[in-house]
């Protein structure tokens, strides 16, 4: 199987779950999915930048894994690298 590159453009990015409640020490995996203008969807969790707006509440790894630091509702916070996500997305 050979990967190919598409000329499709990024239409939207969805992060799931949209919110999560975790307590101290618990984790929640977030997943980012890009929808392209050709209708295809590609998981791009590894190519977006994840950021917690309050690290005393929760931290989040580069792979989208949030870890609760204290009881709180953890919301998705992403700095989307749209140009990187829309470039050369491998497709099978």
Backbone torsions as a table, in degrees:
resi	resn	phi	psi	omega
1	UNK	NA	134.8	-179.5
2	UNK	-114.8	134.0	175.2
3	UNK	-76.8	143.9	176.0
4	UNK	-124.9	165.8	-178.8
5	UNK	-110.2	136.7	179.7
6	UNK	-103.9	153.8	175.5
7	UNK	-94.0	8.2	-179.1
8	UNK	-64.2	148.0	179.4
9	UNK	-101.9	153.2	178.6
10	UNK	-68.8	129.6	178.1
11	UNK	-102.5	-45.4	-179.4
12	UNK	-159.7	164.1	174.2
13	UNK	-127.6	131.9	177.2
14	UNK	-117.5	135.1	176.1
15	UNK	-112.9	129.1	177.6
16	UNK	-126.3	145.8	-8.7
17	UNK	-70.8	161.2	-179.4
18	UNK	-73.4	-30.4	172.6
19	UNK	-145.7	159.2	178.0
20	UNK	-152.9	145.8	174.7
21	UNK	-110.2	119.5	178.6
22	UNK	-133.1	149.2	178.3
23	UNK	-98.5	174.6	-178.7
24	UNK	-52.8	126.4	178.2
25	UNK	88.8	-16.9	177.7
26	UNK	-79.5	159.3	179.5
27	UNK	-124.6	157.8	175.0
28	UNK	-142.7	124.9	177.9
29	UNK	-86.4	127.7	173.4
30	UNK	-104.0	146.4	-178.6
31	UNK	-127.7	131.2	176.6
32	UNK	-105.4	129.9	179.4
33	UNK	-125.3	127.7	177.6
34	UNK	-94.1	136.4	170.8
35	UNK	-106.5	129.1	-178.2
36	UNK	-98.8	161.2	-176.4
37	UNK	-69.3	-9.3	174.3
38	UNK	-89.5	4.3	177.7
39	UNK	92.4	-8.1	-179.7
40	UNK	-80.1	158.5	178.2
41	UNK	-124.9	138.7	-177.7
42	UNK	-133.8	130.2	175.5
43	UNK	-73.0	123.8	-175.9
44	UNK	-123.4	24.5	-177.7
45	UNK	-49.9	-38.8	-175.7
46	UNK	-79.4	-11.8	-176.4
47	UNK	-112.0	2.1	172.5
48	UNK	-97.2	162.0	177.8
49	UNK	-99.5	124.1	-179.8
50	UNK	-99.3	139.0	-179.0
51	UNK	-147.7	135.6	172.8
52	UNK	-92.6	132.7	178.1
53	UNK	-81.7	-10.5	178.0
54	UNK	-147.0	92.4	-176.1
55	UNK	-65.9	-16.0	176.0
56	UNK	-76.7	-17.5	177.4
57	UNK	-93.5	-47.4	-179.3
58	UNK	-157.9	146.8	171.1
59	UNK	-109.0	160.6	177.6
60	UNK	-140.5	134.8	-177.0
61	UNK	-81.7	170.1	178.2
62	UNK	-64.8	-16.4	177.8
63	UNK	-97.4	8.2	176.3
64	UNK	86.6	14.0	179.6
65	UNK	-92.7	112.6	179.2
66	UNK	-89.2	140.8	176.9
67	UNK	-124.6	123.5	-179.3
68	UNK	-70.5	135.3	176.7
69	UNK	-101.7	-25.0	173.1
70	UNK	-160.4	163.3	-176.6
71	UNK	-58.0	123.6	179.4
72	UNK	-172.6	162.0	172.4
73	UNK	-85.2	123.0	-178.2
74	UNK	-96.2	123.0	179.7
75	UNK	-104.1	156.2	177.4
76	UNK	-69.8	137.3	175.8
77	UNK	-141.6	112.4	179.2
78	UNK	-130.5	142.6	166.9
79	UNK	-101.5	107.8	-171.2
80	UNK	-84.1	125.1	175.2
81	UNK	-92.3	77.3	-172.6
82	UNK	-60.3	-39.6	-179.1
83	UNK	-66.0	-40.2	179.0
84	UNK	-66.5	-40.7	-177.7
85	UNK	-68.8	-30.9	-176.9
86	UNK	-86.8	-12.4	177.0
87	UNK	-80.6	158.6	171.8
88	UNK	9.2	78.6	176.5
89	UNK	-95.8	118.3	-178.7
90	UNK	-63.6	136.4	176.7
91	UNK	-133.5	147.0	179.3
92	UNK	-103.2	NA	NA
